[in-house]
Amino acid sequence: MFNPVRVFNQKGKLLKTITSEALSSRHWRIFETEMKPSFVGSNDSTNTKKTSKLKDQIGTYINRYRLEGY
């Protein structure tokens, strides 16, 4: 259940009212698209570069502060 939403401008003038039906249909449309599985391969070169850079930064931090035992 969604309550209607009123959208105002900066001066307080009512611009539009979004009905509860419109909000409900928008919510379920977005929900369905977000719940669909995405089959993204793990061979993405940008993701691999970011991951390796992050691992290097973590390794540098551990070595700098001598945190090997933690």
Buried (B, 14 or more C-beta within 10 A) or exposed (E): EBEEEEEEEEEEEEEEEBEEEEBEEEEEEEEEEEEEEEEEEEEEEEEEEEEEEEEEEEEEEEEEEEEEEE
